[in-house]
């Protein structure tokens, strides 16, 4: 079963990070990715551009609307994701707890709908 980890954090928490801080952050995530790969559960990952670069598309009463920026204004924003393949939600939760994002934000875990069909 595939599970997606949606990584949420407050961008203000990283606003003052130095180049060295970012390099260390990349090392931490690199080690996590390496552990997922070594366990044979890694499928994919990516970091997303900041929420203010988003474009939101909707249709209401047949009218299309394109809006610059995120759908909702919140302190925590979606910053990236991981997709893993494990046998159960319990196994996914173990990996989610190890995710570096869980230390400073939230990791939302969702099962793939196609994986359950």
C-alpha positions in Angstrom: 0.0 0.0 0.0 1.3 3.4 -0.8 1.1 6.2 1.7 1.8 9.9 1.2 3.3 12.1 3.9 2.2 15.7 3.5 4.8 17.9 5.3 3.4 21.1 6.9 5.4 23.8 8.7 5.3 27.5 9.5 7.5 29.3 6.9 8.3 32.0 9.6 10.2 29.3 11.5 12.8 29.0 8.7 12.9 32.7 7.6 16.2 33.4 9.3 18.0 30.2 8.3 21.5 30.7 7.0 23.1 28.8 4.1 24.8 26.6 6.7 21.4 25.9 8.4 20.0 24.9 5.0 23.0 22.6 4.2 22.4 20.9 7.6 18.7 20.5 6.9 19.5 18.9 3.5 21.8 16.5 5.2 19.1 15.5 7.7 16.6 14.9 4.9 19.2 13.1 2.9 19.8 10.7 5.7 16.1 10.1 6.0 15.7 9.5 2.3 18.7 7.1 2.5 17.0 5.2 5.4 13.8 4.9 3.3 15.7 3.7 0.3 17.7 1.2 2.3 14.5 -0.2 3.8 13.1 -0.6 0.2 10.0 1.6 1.0 10.9 4.8 -0.8 8.8 5.8 -3.8 9.3 9.6 -4.3 9.7 13.0 -2.6 9.9 16.6 -3.5 10.0 20.0 -1.8 7.4 22.6 -3.0 7.9 26.2 -3.8 6.5 28.6 -1.1 2.7 28.9 -0.9 2.7 32.5 -2.1 3.9 31.2 -5.5 0.8 28.9 -5.8 -2.0 29.4 -8.3 -5.4 28.2 -7.3 -8.0 27.1 -9.9 -11.7 26.6 -9.1 -15.0 26.4 -10.9 -18.2 27.8 -9.3 -21.6 27.9 -11.2 -19.7 27.2 -14.4 -17.4 30.1 -14.0 -13.6 29.3 -13.9 -11.5 31.3 -11.5 -7.7 31.5 -11.3 -6.3 33.1 -8.2 -2.7 33.9 -7.4 -1.6 32.5 -4.1 -2.8 29.6 -1.9 -6.4 28.5 -1.4 -6.4 29.5 2.3 -4.3 31.8 4.4 -2.8 29.8 7.3 0.4 29.9 9.4 1.3 26.3 8.4 1.7 25.6 4.7 2.4 22.4 2.7 6.1 22.4 1.9 6.7 19.0 0.5 5.8 15.3 0.4 7.1 11.8 0.6 5.5 8.7 -1.0 6.4 5.3 0.5 5.2 1.8 0.0 4.6 -0.3 3.2 2.3 -3.0 4.2 0.1 -1.1 6.7 -0.8 2.2 8.3 1.1 1.2 11.4 4.3 0.8 9.3 3.7 4.2 7.6 3.2 5.9 11.0 6.6 4.5 12.2 8.3 6.1 9.2 6.2 9.4 9.6 7.5 9.7 13.2 11.0 9.5 11.9 10.5 12.2 9.3 12.5 15.3 10.1 9.4 17.5 9.4 7.7 15.9 12.5 10.2 17.7 14.7 9.2 21.2 13.8 5.9 20.9 11.9 3.3 18.2 11.1 3.3 15.1 8.9 -0.1 14.2 7.6 -0.3 10.6 6.5 -2.8 9.5 3.8 -3.2 6.1 2.1 -3.4 6.1 -1.7 -6.9 5.6 -2.9 -5.7 3.7 -6.0 -3.7 1.4 -3.8 -6.9 0.2 -2.1 -8.9 -0.5 -5.3 
